[in-house]
Amino acid sequence: MKRVRFSVHRTAGEARLREGLLSGSGLSVEVRGEALAPLGGEIPTTETWVELWLPPEEVARAEELLAEVEEDGEKAKRTVT
């Protein structure tokens, strides 16, 4: 099955949070590069970033889900005066 790189994250934790959101919504997510994350400082940092890969037909849905989460986060930051 062909997959495309969907996003790149500096930490495994951030990547796993997004992976959980996407896979919990029924998308087929693959996490790549997680084993290199602890090597930060030993090898170039860009080599330790964690990537999320998706089938091409699921990319649009994943973008919608993440946009919705970010929008909800912005709403949560607002205060009532």
C-alpha positions as CSV (number, residue, x, y, z in Angstrom):
1,M,0.0,0.0,0.0
2,K,1.3,3.4,-1.0
3,R,1.6,6.0,1.8
4,V,2.6,9.6,1.9
5,R,4.3,11.6,4.6
6,F,1.6,13.6,6.4
7,S,3.4,15.4,9.1
8,V,6.8,15.7,10.9
9,H,7.2,16.1,14.7
10,R,10.1,17.0,16.9
11,T,9.1,14.6,19.7
12,A,7.7,11.1,19.8
13,G,5.0,12.2,22.3
14,E,3.6,14.9,20.0
15,A,3.6,12.4,17.1
16,R,1.8,9.7,19.2
17,L,-0.9,12.2,20.3
18,R,-1.7,13.0,16.7
19,E,-1.5,9.3,15.8
20,G,-3.9,8.5,18.5
21,L,-6.4,11.1,17.3
22,L,-6.2,10.0,13.7
23,S,-6.2,6.2,14.3
24,G,-9.1,6.7,16.8
25,S,-11.0,8.3,13.9
26,G,-10.5,5.2,11.8
27,L,-7.5,6.3,9.7
28,S,-4.6,4.0,8.9
29,V,-1.6,5.9,10.4
30,E,2.0,4.7,10.4
31,V,4.6,6.2,12.7
32,R,8.1,6.3,11.4
33,G,11.4,7.3,13.0
34,E,10.3,6.9,16.6
35,A,13.3,4.7,17.4
36,L,15.7,7.5,16.5
37,A,14.1,10.1,18.8
38,P,16.2,9.3,21.8
39,L,19.4,9.9,19.8
40,G,18.9,13.6,19.7
41,G,22.3,15.3,20.3
42,E,24.1,12.2,19.0
43,I,23.0,12.6,15.4
44,P,21.6,15.7,13.7
45,T,18.2,16.7,15.2
46,T,16.4,16.6,11.9
47,E,17.2,12.9,11.7
48,T,15.4,12.3,15.0
49,W,12.1,13.8,14.0
50,V,9.1,11.5,14.0
51,E,6.9,11.2,10.9
52,L,3.3,10.2,10.4
53,W,2.4,8.5,7.1
54,L,-1.0,8.0,5.7
55,P,-2.6,6.5,2.5
56,P,-3.1,9.3,0.0
57,E,-6.9,8.9,0.1
58,E,-7.0,9.6,3.8
59,V,-4.9,12.8,3.9
60,A,-7.8,15.2,3.3
61,R,-9.8,13.7,6.2
62,A,-6.7,13.8,8.5
63,E,-6.2,17.5,7.7
64,E,-9.9,18.2,8.5
65,L,-9.6,16.4,11.9
66,L,-6.5,18.3,12.9
67,A,-7.9,21.6,11.8
68,E,-11.0,20.9,13.9
69,V,-8.9,20.1,17.0
70,E,-6.8,23.3,16.6
71,E,-10.0,25.3,16.2
72,D,-11.4,23.8,19.4
73,G,-8.1,24.5,21.1
74,E,-8.4,28.2,20.2
75,K,-11.9,28.3,21.5
76,A,-10.8,26.8,24.8
77,K,-8.1,29.5,25.2
78,R,-10.7,32.3,25.0
79,T,-11.8,33.8,28.3
80,V,-15.2,35.1,29.2
81,T,-15.2,38.7,30.5
